[in-house]
C-alpha cells in the first residue's frame, strides 16, 4: 500500500466556500436572505458573490491580500464572507463600535488593500484612514432599505474614488468567473482581531481547513436541520458569526438580518419569520428573559439559541427556557473561530429538577467534533487535573480549527501554541463525567488570603438576586488579604426606583448566606450599565482599573 499516494482527485483543499455552489444547485429558488423588504434566493446570492469576487480580483487583489469590512449584520456583510475568500484574498471583519484610532491601527497592522464601509460608519472610517500614510481604498456600502442609506453625511462629501459603491462592484462583475480555490488547506482565509477584553487586540489568522471543519462541526453539534431560519443577533464581525455564514449556506437556510435589535425586535422577528435558530451572547439571553411583560411572550414554536462567552448564570438559563427557548451552551474563542466545547445534552438529564438541569447546562461541556483533544492542566506541572469538579487548571485545546497564529507576532504565537496545545488562558475544572466548566479567565481569578476564588461563581450567586440585571466581580487591592472581591452591578428597571432600590448591605448579606466567607464581596459599586464589547462580553479590564482607583481596603462599601 506504500505506493498509493494522494493526487488531485482525492486531496483538494478543504474550504467552506464550495457550500455556496451547492446551495445554489439544491436550494436555488429558496430564500437565502430576508432584510426589511428585501428577499434574495440562493441562486441570486451565489451569482452576486461570484460577480463581486470577480470585480475585486480585477482590481489586482488576490492571494494573501487583506480586504477589510466595517459593517453591521446586513446582506453585504454576509456576501463578503464568500466573495472575498473566493478571489483568493483574506477577509478581515472590523468591529463597528471601535473608535477611529483603533480602526486605523488595525488597518495599518493588517495592511488592508481595500475597505468596504457601511454608510453609517463612513465618517468614522474616513477619519481612520486619514491617519494613515498609505490609506487603503474605500468602497461605500449603501443601504436602500434603511433611512438615509443612500446618503453620506454632509460633513464628509465623497471624492471621485469614493463614489465607487458596493452595488457597482456587484453589477460590473463577471457572472462566469471561476472562483479562486485555496492552494492548500492551510491557505489563510480570515483575519480576526480579538475583542481586547483582557489586552490589546491581536490579529488571529485562520485557514480554509479550519473554517470548513468548524462549520461542519457546529452544524452537527447543534443538530441544525435542512432549511433552518436563522436570525442574525450575533455580530458577524465577531469570530465570523461562529462560522454560521458558511453553515447556513450548507443547510440551505434563510438568513434574517436586522441592523440593530432589542428584545422587542427579536420577539417580533421570531413571530414574523418563524425563526428557528439564533446565536447570542449571555447578555442577549438576559435581555430576553428580563424584558417587560408587554414585550416578553411565550413562543409559538421552539427557538434554538446557542450561547457562549461569559458562562450564563443558571438562573438566566432557567428563565429563558421557561419562555420556550432551548439553549445550547458552547465555548470558543476568536482563536478557534467559534465553539469548540459544547454542553452536549443527555436524555437522562431531562428527568432532573429544573434547577439542576440549568446548573448542568451552564457548564461548557465536551469537545466538539473539530477538536482532537481538550484538557484541563495544572499550569506548573503540565499534567491533567483531577476530575473532581473542583481542582482548577488551564483549558488547553488541540484540533483543526485552532488558529494558524497571530499576525506579525511570533512571540505571542509561540506562547499560545506550545507543547502541542493551544493554551486558552481560561481557568476551569474537569467534572467526573468528563465535562469541563470554566471558572474564570486566568486574569480574573481573585487570590484572597492565599485562596483562589472564581469570580464566575460569585457572579452566579449575584444573578440569582431578583434585583440584579448585570453583575461582574473583579479583584480590588486589599491591605490585609492582598485582594478582595469587588462587585459591579446594574439593577433591573423596576428596582431602580427609590422605594424598591436594593442596598449595598443587602447584596453583601445575600452573598454571605450563599457563599463561603472568603468569597463574600467586600465592595459593591452600582452602575447604570456595565461596559461591554460589541458581542456582550463585559470588559473586566476596565472594571479592574476602576477597582484599583478605589484604593486598597478590606471592608468598605462604595457607590459610584
C-alpha positions as CSV (number, residue, x, y, z in Angstrom):
1,X,0.0,0.0,0.0
2,X,3.0,2.3,0.3
3,X,2.7,3.0,-3.5
4,X,-0.8,4.6,-3.0
5,X,-0.4,8.3,-2.7
6,X,-2.9,11.2,-2.7
7,X,-3.5,13.0,-6.0
8,X,-5.6,15.8,-7.5
9,X,-8.8,13.7,-7.4
10,X,-8.7,13.0,-3.7
11,X,-6.7,15.8,-2.0
12,X,-8.4,19.0,-2.9
13,X,-8.1,21.6,-0.1
14,X,-11.0,21.8,2.3
15,X,-12.9,25.1,2.1
16,X,-16.4,26.1,3.0
17,X,-16.7,28.4,0.0
18,X,-18.0,25.5,-2.0
19,X,-21.0,25.4,0.2
20,X,-22.4,28.3,-1.8
21,X,-22.2,26.4,-5.1
22,X,-24.0,23.5,-3.6
23,X,-26.7,25.8,-2.1
24,X,-27.4,27.4,-5.5
25,X,-27.8,23.9,-7.0
26,X,-30.1,22.4,-4.4
27,X,-31.8,25.4,-2.9
28,X,-31.6,27.8,-5.8
29,X,-35.2,29.0,-5.6
30,X,-35.3,29.0,-1.8
31,X,-34.9,32.3,0.2
32,X,-31.3,32.9,1.3
33,X,-31.7,36.4,2.8
34,X,-34.5,38.4,4.3
35,X,-33.7,42.1,5.2
36,X,-36.6,44.5,5.7
37,X,-38.5,44.4,2.4
38,X,-35.6,42.6,0.5
39,X,-35.7,38.8,-0.2
40,X,-33.0,37.1,-2.2
41,X,-32.8,33.4,-3.2
42,X,-29.7,31.2,-3.1
43,X,-29.3,31.5,-6.8
44,X,-29.2,35.3,-6.5
45,X,-26.8,35.2,-3.6
46,X,-24.5,32.8,-5.4
47,X,-24.4,35.0,-8.5
48,X,-23.8,38.2,-6.5
49,X,-20.9,36.7,-4.6
50,X,-19.3,35.3,-7.8
51,X,-19.6,38.7,-9.5
52,X,-18.3,40.6,-6.5
53,X,-15.3,38.2,-6.3
54,X,-14.5,38.8,-10.0
55,X,-14.6,42.6,-9.6
56,X,-12.3,42.5,-6.5
57,X,-10.0,40.2,-8.4
58,X,-9.9,42.6,-11.4
59,X,-8.7,45.4,-9.0
60,X,-5.5,43.5,-8.5
61,X,-6.4,41.9,-5.2
62,X,-5.7,38.2,-4.7
63,X,-3.8,35.7,-2.6
64,X,-2.6,37.0,0.7
65,X,-4.1,40.5,0.3
66,X,-6.3,41.6,3.1
67,X,-9.8,43.1,2.4
68,X,-11.5,44.7,5.4
69,X,-15.1,45.4,6.0
70,X,-16.7,47.7,8.6
71,X,-20.5,46.9,8.7
72,X,-23.2,45.5,10.9
73,X,-25.2,42.4,10.1
74,X,-26.5,43.3,6.7
75,X,-26.6,41.2,3.5
76,X,-23.4,42.8,2.1
77,X,-21.5,41.6,5.2
78,X,-22.8,38.1,4.7
79,X,-21.9,38.1,0.9
80,X,-18.4,39.1,1.6
81,X,-17.8,36.1,3.8
82,X,-17.9,34.2,0.5
83,X,-16.8,36.8,-2.1
84,X,-13.5,37.9,-0.5
85,X,-12.0,34.4,0.0
86,X,-13.4,33.4,-3.4
87,X,-11.0,35.8,-5.1
88,X,-8.1,34.4,-3.0
89,X,-8.0,37.3,-0.5
90,X,-8.2,37.3,3.3
91,X,-11.4,38.7,4.9
92,X,-11.0,41.0,7.9
93,X,-14.2,42.0,9.6
94,X,-13.9,45.0,11.9
95,X,-16.0,45.9,14.9
96,X,-18.2,48.8,14.1
97,X,-18.0,50.1,17.6
98,X,-14.3,50.8,17.6
99,X,-13.0,54.3,17.5
100,X,-11.2,55.8,14.5
101,X,-7.8,55.5,16.2
102,X,-8.2,51.7,16.8
103,X,-9.6,51.1,13.3
104,X,-6.6,53.0,11.9
105,X,-4.2,50.8,13.9
106,X,-5.9,47.6,12.7
107,X,-5.8,48.7,9.0
108,X,-2.2,49.6,9.4
109,X,-1.3,46.3,11.1
110,X,-3.2,44.2,8.5
111,X,-2.0,46.2,5.5
112,X,-5.6,46.1,4.1
113,X,-5.7,46.9,0.4
114,X,-9.5,47.6,0.3
115,X,-12.0,48.5,2.9
116,X,-15.8,48.2,2.5
117,X,-17.6,50.6,4.7
118,X,-21.3,50.8,5.7
119,X,-22.7,54.2,5.2
120,X,-23.3,54.7,8.9
121,X,-19.6,54.1,9.6
122,X,-18.3,56.2,6.7
123,X,-17.2,59.3,8.6
124,X,-15.6,57.1,11.3
125,X,-13.5,55.1,8.7
126,X,-12.7,58.3,6.7
127,X,-11.2,59.7,9.8
128,X,-9.3,56.5,10.5
129,X,-7.7,56.2,7.0
130,X,-6.8,59.9,7.2
131,X,-4.3,58.9,9.9
132,X,-2.5,56.5,7.6
133,X,0.4,57.4,5.3
134,X,-0.7,54.9,2.7
135,X,-4.5,54.6,3.1
136,X,-6.4,51.7,1.5
137,X,-9.2,52.4,-1.0
138,X,-12.7,52.7,0.5
139,X,-15.8,51.2,-1.0
140,X,-19.2,52.6,0.2
141,X,-21.9,50.2,1.2
142,X,-25.2,51.9,0.6
143,X,-28.5,50.6,2.0
144,X,-31.6,51.4,0.1
145,X,-33.7,49.6,2.8
146,X,-32.5,51.9,5.6
147,X,-33.4,55.5,6.1
148,X,-30.5,57.7,4.9
149,X,-28.8,54.7,3.4
150,X,-28.1,56.3,0.1
151,X,-26.7,59.5,1.6
152,X,-23.2,60.2,3.0
153,X,-23.0,62.7,6.0
154,X,-22.9,66.2,4.6
155,X,-19.7,66.8,6.6
156,X,-17.9,64.1,4.5
157,X,-18.6,64.5,0.8
158,X,-17.2,61.8,-1.4
159,X,-14.2,62.2,-3.6
160,X,-14.3,60.7,-7.1
161,X,-12.7,57.5,-5.9
162,X,-15.1,57.2,-3.0
163,X,-18.1,57.2,-5.4
164,X,-17.5,53.6,-6.2
165,X,-20.1,51.6,-4.3
166,X,-20.6,48.0,-3.2
167,X,-23.5,47.6,-5.6
168,X,-21.5,49.0,-8.5
169,X,-18.8,46.3,-7.9
170,X,-21.5,43.6,-7.9
171,X,-23.1,44.9,-11.1
172,X,-19.9,45.1,-13.1
173,X,-18.7,41.6,-12.1
174,X,-18.3,38.7,-14.4
175,X,-21.1,36.0,-13.7
176,X,-18.9,33.4,-15.3
177,X,-15.9,34.0,-13.0
178,X,-14.2,30.8,-11.8
179,X,-13.6,31.5,-8.1
180,X,-10.1,31.0,-6.8
181,X,-9.7,27.9,-4.8
182,X,-7.1,27.8,-2.0
183,X,-3.7,26.4,-2.8
184,X,-3.8,24.2,0.3
185,X,-5.8,23.5,3.4
186,X,-3.6,26.0,5.3
187,X,-4.1,28.9,3.0
188,X,-5.2,31.9,5.1
189,X,-8.9,32.8,4.6
190,X,-9.8,35.0,7.6
191,X,-8.1,37.6,9.8
192,X,-9.9,38.5,13.0
193,X,-8.8,40.8,15.8
194,X,-9.5,39.8,19.4
195,X,-12.0,41.9,21.3
196,X,-9.5,43.3,23.7
197,X,-11.4,42.2,26.8
198,X,-8.1,41.4,28.6
199,X,-5.4,43.1,26.5
200,X,-4.7,44.9,23.2
201,X,-6.3,43.3,20.1
202,X,-4.3,40.6,18.3
203,X,-4.6,39.6,14.7
204,X,-5.8,36.0,14.5
205,X,-5.3,34.2,11.2
206,X,-7.4,31.2,10.2
207,X,-7.1,28.9,7.2
208,X,-9.7,27.4,4.9
209,X,-9.4,23.9,6.6
210,X,-10.2,25.4,10.0
211,X,-13.3,27.2,8.7
212,X,-14.5,24.0,6.9
213,X,-14.2,21.8,9.9
214,X,-15.6,24.4,12.3
215,X,-18.7,25.0,10.2
216,X,-19.5,21.2,9.8
217,X,-18.8,20.6,13.4
218,X,-21.1,23.4,14.6
219,X,-24.0,22.1,12.4
220,X,-23.7,18.5,13.7
221,X,-23.2,19.5,17.4
222,X,-26.2,21.9,17.2
223,X,-28.3,19.3,15.2
224,X,-29.2,22.0,12.6
225,X,-31.7,20.6,10.1
226,X,-32.0,21.5,6.5
227,X,-33.5,24.9,5.7
228,X,-33.5,26.5,9.1
229,X,-34.5,30.1,9.6
230,X,-31.6,31.9,11.3
231,X,-31.8,35.3,13.0
232,X,-28.5,37.2,13.0
233,X,-28.2,38.6,16.5
234,X,-24.6,37.6,16.9
235,X,-22.3,40.1,15.0
236,X,-20.6,38.6,12.0
237,X,-17.6,40.8,12.9
238,X,-17.1,38.7,16.0
239,X,-15.3,35.4,15.1
240,X,-17.3,35.4,11.8
241,X,-20.5,34.7,13.5
242,X,-19.1,31.4,14.9
243,X,-18.9,30.0,11.3
244,X,-22.6,30.3,10.6
245,X,-22.3,32.4,7.4
246,X,-21.0,29.3,5.8
247,X,-23.0,26.8,7.9
248,X,-26.4,28.3,7.0
249,X,-25.4,28.1,3.3
250,X,-24.5,24.4,3.7
251,X,-28.0,23.7,5.0
252,X,-29.9,26.0,2.6
253,X,-31.3,28.1,5.4
254,X,-32.8,31.5,5.4
255,X,-30.7,34.3,7.0
256,X,-32.8,37.0,8.7
257,X,-30.9,40.3,9.1
258,X,-31.6,43.2,11.4
259,X,-29.3,46.2,11.5
260,X,-30.0,46.8,15.2
261,X,-32.1,45.0,17.7
262,X,-33.6,44.9,21.2
263,X,-35.8,42.4,23.0
264,X,-39.0,43.7,21.2
265,X,-37.3,43.4,17.8
266,X,-36.1,39.8,18.5
267,X,-39.5,38.6,19.6
268,X,-41.1,40.3,16.6
269,X,-38.7,38.7,14.1
270,X,-39.3,35.3,15.6
271,X,-43.0,35.6,15.2
272,X,-42.9,37.3,11.7
273,X,-40.3,35.0,10.0
274,X,-40.7,31.8,12.0
275,X,-37.1,31.9,13.3
276,X,-35.8,28.5,14.4
277,X,-32.2,29.3,15.3
278,X,-30.1,32.1,16.6
279,X,-26.8,32.7,18.4
280,X,-26.3,35.2,21.1
281,X,-24.1,36.2,24.0
282,X,-25.5,35.7,27.5
283,X,-26.3,39.4,27.7
284,X,-28.9,38.9,25.0
285,X,-30.4,36.0,26.9
286,X,-30.6,38.3,29.9
287,X,-32.3,40.9,27.7
288,X,-34.9,38.5,26.5
289,X,-35.6,37.0,30.0
290,X,-35.9,40.4,31.7
291,X,-37.9,42.2,29.1
292,X,-41.0,43.9,30.3
293,X,-44.1,41.7,30.4
294,X,-45.6,43.8,27.5
295,X,-42.7,42.5,25.3
296,X,-41.9,39.2,26.8
297,X,-44.1,36.4,25.4
298,X,-44.4,32.7,25.2
299,X,-43.1,31.5,21.9
300,X,-45.4,29.8,19.4
301,X,-42.7,27.3,18.5
302,X,-39.3,26.2,19.8
303,X,-36.4,28.6,19.1
304,X,-32.9,27.1,19.5
305,X,-30.3,29.5,20.9
306,X,-26.6,28.8,21.0
307,X,-24.9,31.0,23.6
308,X,-21.2,31.4,24.6
309,X,-18.9,33.9,26.1
310,X,-19.2,34.5,29.8
311,X,-20.8,31.5,31.4
312,X,-24.6,32.2,31.6
313,X,-25.9,32.1,35.2
314,X,-28.2,29.1,35.8
315,X,-30.9,31.5,36.9
316,X,-30.9,33.2,33.5
317,X,-31.0,29.8,31.7
318,X,-33.9,28.7,33.8
319,X,-35.9,31.9,32.9
320,X,-35.2,31.9,29.2
321,X,-36.1,28.2,28.7
322,X,-39.4,28.8,30.5
323,X,-40.3,31.1,27.6
324,X,-39.9,28.4,25.0
325,X,-36.3,28.8,24.0
326,X,-33.9,25.8,24.0
327,X,-30.4,26.8,25.0
328,X,-27.2,25.1,23.9
329,X,-24.2,26.3,25.8
330,X,-20.9,26.4,23.9
331,X,-17.4,27.7,24.4
332,X,-14.9,29.1,22.0
333,X,-12.5,31.9,21.3
334,X,-11.5,34.2,18.5
335,X,-8.5,31.9,18.2
336,X,-10.9,28.9,17.4
337,X,-13.3,30.9,15.1
338,X,-16.2,29.6,17.1
339,X,-17.4,26.9,19.6
340,X,-15.1,24.1,20.4
341,X,-16.8,22.8,23.6
342,X,-20.5,22.0,23.8
343,X,-22.6,21.2,26.8
344,X,-23.9,18.1,24.9
345,X,-27.2,17.2,26.5
346,X,-28.0,13.7,27.8
347,X,-31.6,12.4,27.7
348,X,-31.4,11.2,31.3
349,X,-30.9,14.8,32.4
350,X,-34.4,15.6,31.4
351,X,-35.6,13.8,34.5
352,X,-33.8,16.1,36.8
353,X,-35.4,19.1,38.6
354,X,-35.3,22.3,36.6
355,X,-32.7,23.9,38.9
356,X,-30.4,21.0,38.5
357,X,-30.9,21.0,34.7
358,X,-30.0,24.7,34.5
359,X,-26.9,24.1,36.6
360,X,-25.7,21.3,34.2
361,X,-26.4,23.4,31.2
362,X,-24.3,26.3,32.5
363,X,-21.2,24.0,32.0
364,X,-19.1,24.4,28.9
365,X,-19.1,20.7,28.2
366,X,-17.2,18.3,26.0
367,X,-15.0,18.7,22.9
368,X,-16.6,19.4,19.5
369,X,-16.0,17.1,16.6
370,X,-13.5,19.6,15.1
371,X,-11.3,19.1,18.2
372,X,-8.8,16.3,18.5
373,X,-8.3,16.7,22.3
374,X,-9.2,19.0,25.1
375,X,-7.9,19.0,28.7
376,X,-7.6,21.0,31.9
377,X,-4.0,21.0,33.0
378,X,-2.0,22.2,36.0
379,X,-0.1,25.3,34.9
380,X,3.1,24.4,36.8
381,X,3.2,20.7,36.3
382,X,1.6,20.5,32.8
383,X,-0.4,17.5,34.0
384,X,-4.2,16.8,33.8
385,X,-6.0,18.0,36.9
386,X,-8.2,15.7,38.9
387,X,-11.7,15.0,37.5
388,X,-13.3,16.2,40.7
389,X,-15.1,19.4,39.5
390,X,-13.0,21.4,42.0
391,X,-9.3,21.4,41.0
392,X,-8.5,24.4,38.9
393,X,-6.3,24.4,35.8
394,X,-5.9,26.0,32.4
395,X,-8.1,24.8,29.5
396,X,-6.0,23.6,26.5
397,X,-7.1,22.6,23.1
398,X,-5.8,20.6,20.0
399,X,-7.6,20.4,16.7
400,X,-8.3,21.6,13.2
401,X,-10.0,24.9,14.0
402,X,-7.1,26.3,16.1
403,X,-5.6,29.5,14.6
404,X,-2.5,29.4,12.4
405,X,-1.1,32.1,14.7
406,X,-1.1,35.8,15.5
407,X,-0.3,38.1,12.6
408,X,3.2,39.6,12.9
409,X,3.6,38.4,16.5
410,X,5.8,35.3,16.6
411,X,6.3,35.7,20.4
412,X,2.6,35.6,21.2
413,X,2.1,32.7,18.7
414,X,4.8,30.6,20.3
415,X,3.5,31.4,23.8
416,X,-0.1,30.3,23.0
417,X,0.8,27.4,20.7
418,X,3.3,25.2,22.6
419,X,3.8,21.6,23.7
420,X,1.3,20.5,21.0
421,X,-1.5,22.5,22.7
422,X,-3.3,25.8,22.3
423,X,-3.3,27.5,25.8
424,X,-6.6,29.4,26.2
425,X,-5.8,31.4,29.3
426,X,-9.2,30.2,30.7
427,X,-9.3,28.6,34.1
428,X,-11.7,25.6,34.5
429,X,-12.3,22.3,36.2
430,X,-13.0,18.8,34.8
431,X,-16.0,17.1,36.2
432,X,-16.1,13.4,36.9
433,X,-18.2,12.8,33.8
434,X,-15.6,14.5,31.5
435,X,-17.5,17.8,31.2
436,X,-15.5,21.0,31.5
437,X,-16.7,24.0,33.4
438,X,-15.0,27.4,33.1
439,X,-14.3,29.2,36.4
440,X,-12.5,32.3,35.1
441,X,-10.1,33.9,32.8
442,X,-6.6,33.5,34.3
443,X,-6.5,37.3,34.8
444,X,-9.9,37.2,36.6
445,X,-9.1,34.7,39.3
446,X,-9.1,36.6,42.7
447,X,-6.4,35.5,45.2
448,X,-7.6,36.5,48.7
449,X,-5.5,35.4,51.7
450,X,-3.9,32.7,49.6
451,X,-7.3,31.3,48.4
452,X,-8.1,31.2,44.7
453,X,-11.7,32.2,44.1
454,X,-13.7,32.2,40.9
455,X,-15.4,35.5,40.0
456,X,-17.8,33.5,37.9
457,X,-19.0,31.5,40.9
458,X,-19.7,34.8,42.8
459,X,-21.4,36.2,39.8
460,X,-23.7,33.2,39.5
461,X,-25.0,33.9,43.0
462,X,-25.4,37.6,42.3
463,X,-27.5,36.8,39.2
464,X,-30.0,34.9,41.3
465,X,-30.8,38.1,43.2
466,X,-34.2,39.4,41.8
467,X,-33.0,43.0,41.6
468,X,-29.7,42.5,39.7
469,X,-29.7,42.8,35.9
470,X,-25.9,42.6,35.3
471,X,-23.0,41.6,37.6
472,X,-19.3,41.4,37.3
473,X,-16.7,40.6,40.0
474,X,-13.1,41.7,39.9
475,X,-10.2,41.9,42.3
476,X,-9.7,45.1,44.4
477,X,-6.4,45.6,46.3
478,X,-6.8,44.8,49.9
479,X,-4.3,45.8,52.7
480,X,-4.9,42.7,54.7
481,X,-6.0,39.9,52.2
482,X,-4.0,41.1,49.2
483,X,-7.1,41.1,47.0
484,X,-10.8,41.1,47.8
485,X,-13.8,40.7,45.5
486,X,-15.3,43.9,44.2
487,X,-18.8,43.7,42.7
488,X,-20.1,45.9,39.9
489,X,-23.8,45.7,39.3
490,X,-26.6,47.3,37.3
491,X,-30.2,46.9,38.5
492,X,-33.4,45.9,36.7
493,X,-35.6,48.8,35.8
494,X,-38.2,48.1,38.5
495,X,-35.5,48.1,41.2
496,X,-34.0,51.4,40.2
497,X,-37.0,53.2,41.8
498,X,-36.2,54.7,45.2
499,X,-38.9,52.7,47.0
500,X,-37.5,49.4,45.7
501,X,-33.8,50.2,45.3
502,X,-31.6,47.4,46.8
503,X,-28.9,48.5,49.2
504,X,-25.2,47.6,49.3
505,X,-25.6,45.8,52.6
506,X,-28.5,43.7,51.3
507,X,-26.4,42.5,48.4
508,X,-23.5,41.6,50.7
509,X,-25.8,39.9,53.1
510,X,-27.4,38.0,50.2
511,X,-24.0,36.7,49.2
512,X,-23.0,35.9,52.8
513,X,-25.9,33.5,53.0
514,X,-24.9,31.6,49.9
515,X,-21.1,31.7,49.7
516,X,-18.1,30.8,51.8
517,X,-17.0,33.7,53.9
518,X,-13.8,34.4,52.0
519,X,-15.8,34.7,48.7
520,X,-18.2,37.3,50.0
521,X,-17.7,40.7,48.2
522,X,-16.3,43.5,50.3
523,X,-17.2,46.3,47.9
524,X,-20.3,47.0,45.8
525,X,-20.3,49.5,43.0
526,X,-23.6,50.5,41.3
527,X,-23.5,51.3,37.6
528,X,-26.3,52.2,35.1
529,X,-24.7,49.7,32.7
530,X,-21.6,47.7,32.7
531,X,-19.0,48.3,30.0
532,X,-19.2,45.6,27.3
533,X,-17.7,44.7,23.9
534,X,-20.0,44.7,20.9
535,X,-20.6,41.0,21.5
536,X,-21.8,41.4,25.0
537,X,-18.7,40.4,26.9
538,X,-18.2,42.6,30.0
539,X,-14.9,44.4,29.8
540,X,-13.4,43.4,33.1
541,X,-10.1,45.1,32.5
542,X,-12.0,48.5,32.7
543,X,-13.7,47.4,35.9
544,X,-10.3,46.3,37.3
545,X,-9.0,49.7,36.7
546,X,-11.9,51.3,38.5
547,X,-11.5,48.9,41.4
548,X,-7.8,49.8,41.7
549,X,-8.7,53.5,41.7
550,X,-11.0,52.9,44.7
551,X,-7.8,52.3,46.6
552,X,-6.8,49.5,49.0
553,X,-9.4,48.4,51.6
554,X,-10.7,45.3,53.2
555,X,-14.2,46.2,54.3
556,X,-15.6,49.4,52.6
557,X,-18.8,49.6,50.6
558,X,-19.0,52.4,48.0
559,X,-21.3,53.8,45.3
560,X,-20.2,55.4,42.0
